[in-house]
Amino acid sequence: MDFLDDLHRAELGPIIWLQQSPDWARPVLELVSVFGTDTFFLLCLPVLYWCVDPKLALRLALTVMVSAAANAIAKLALHQPRPYWIDGRVRPLSLEGAFGLPSGHAQNGTAGLGRLAATAARPWAWWTAGGLTGLVCLSRVYLGVHFISDVVTGVLLGAAVLLLVLKLERPLTTWWRGLELWAQMAASAVLSGALIGAAALANAPYAGWSLPAAWRSAGQIAPESPTTIVTMAGVLFGTLAGASIMHRMGWFDAGGPLGLRAARWLLGTAVAVLIWYIQSRLLPQSGVVTYAGYAVLGLWVQLGAPLVFIRLGLMSRARQAQAVH
């Protein structure tokens, strides 16, 4: 990819110039960068799901998961470096082990913040989403982890995911609700497995690939690691399966006094952290363990926590059985 190599070399100058910004810019842009992470959305989603609006939370979760999975697959398909991997003049103000193109922060920020703006359906929401996404893109270039072309490509792919979701979510939801529960479970497994298969196919042309010598100064990086895609596949299965079962059970009421909602969040988050800790720290690390651990985590958020909340009197069932659509 000689064209990309030439483009990256041309983009190094603006990155080095931007990193000469005053010292106060660094903590501000590090904070802004958080708004583009899939982790940020996935941490916020339980609050939205348990305490505010489960319908919106599920839609946002699936949008971000589709975007994050597409990003991970695209990174493997393109195999492109980050700025500080190829030029020691670029300061690594954040350390990243995955490939650089396209920017996941730019893509997930565009898709996730755009989904929220589409729900609000107000000009101020679109302007806010656009402004935050722009700042996220700026932060990623400033931190030395992305080229300008990375963030531009990420925004374009994020916009494509958003448009696709907005166009297809209603007919796909109607189709999904028409399936028997066993078929929904099977489809959840097939879709999550398809993500892993797509990532393997994207990486297949690079069989035998090794880190170029010029990249090794970046330290310990493992850009071909399947961990991210396996994680997303596990979360996708748990989310789809849990939401399907919860739909059959009639959903729940996410309202109530503020203290009750806070109690749900504290209990639900404590169990979620425990599941993550057991999976990542106590069990042997393998693709199967990672997949299973994050599938359980998705099931806890979508199904297990609401059932526990109802049993403990922290939440009531929906007054009328309602579908998420």
C-alpha positions, 0 to 999 in steps of 0.5 A, a space after each residue: 500500500 504505497 499510497 497509504 505509506 506516502 500519505 502517512 509520511 505527509 501527515 506526520 508534520 501536522 501531528 508533530 505540530 499539533 503536539 506542540 500545543 500548550 500543556 493544558 490541552 493534554 488532559 482536556 483532549 484525553 478526557 474528550 477522547 473517552 467519548 469515542 470509546 466503545 467501553 464508554 458506551 458499554 459502561 453507560 448503557 447499563 445505567 440507561 437500560 436499568 434506570 432510564 429507557 431500556 428501548 433506547 439502551 438496547 438500540 444504542 448498544 446494538 449500534 455501538 456493537 455493530 460499529 465496534 465489530 466493523 471497526 475491528 474487522 476493518 483494522 485487520 483487513 487494512 493492517 495499517 500502523 499508528 503514527 508513533 509506531 513509525 516515527 519517533 518524533 511523534 509522542 505516544 501520549 496514549 498507548 494502543 496495541 491494535 492497528 490504526 486505520 480506521 479510528 475506532 474512536 471516530 467511528 464509534 463516536 460518530 455512530 453512538 453519538 449520532 444514534 443519540 442525536 437521531 433519537 432526540 431528533 433536534 438540531 441542537 442534538 446533531 450539533 452537539 454530536 457533531 461537535 463532540 465527534 470532531 473533538 474526539 477526532 482532534 484528540 486522537 490525532 493530538 495523542 499521536 495514535 491516529 493519522 488524520 486519514 484514520 479519523 476521517 475514514 472512521 467518521 465516514 464508516 461510523 456515518 455509514 453504520 448509523 445510516 444502515 442502522 436507522 434504515 434497517 432496525 425497524 424491519 429487522 426488529 419486526 422480523 426478529 420478534 416474529 421468530 420463535 425463541 429457539 430461533 432467536 437463540 440460534 440466530 444470536 449464536 450464528 451472528 456472534 460466530 459470523 463476527 469471528 469468522 469475518 475477522 478471520 477472513 479479513 486477516 487471512 491474506 496476511 498469513 505469516 505476517 510479522 511486525 515490520 522492523 520500523 514498528 518495533 520501537 512502539 514496544 509490546 503491541 499485538 495488532 493481530 490479537 483476536 481479543 477485541 472481536 471475540 469480546 464483541 462477539 460474546 457481548 453480542 450473543 449475550 445482549 441478543 439472547 438476554 433481550 429476546 428472553 426479556 421480551 418474552 417475559 414482558 419487560 420491566 419498568 425502569 422508572 421509580 424514585 432516584 434512590 431506587 434507581 441508584 440501588 439498581 445501578 450499584 448492585 448491577 454494576 457490582 455484579 458486572 464487575 465481579 463477572 469481569 474480574 472472574 473472567 479476566 483475572 481468575 480463569 485461564 485466558 483463552 478465546 473460549 473463556 473470553 467469549 463465554 465471560 462476555 456473553 455472561 456479562 451481556 446476559 447479566 445486563 439484559 436479563 439477569 440484573 432486571 430479574 434480580 431487581 424485580 425479585 428484590 423489589 428494586 424494580 417492577 414488571 412493565 404494566 403491560 407487556 411491551 416490545 422494544 421496537 
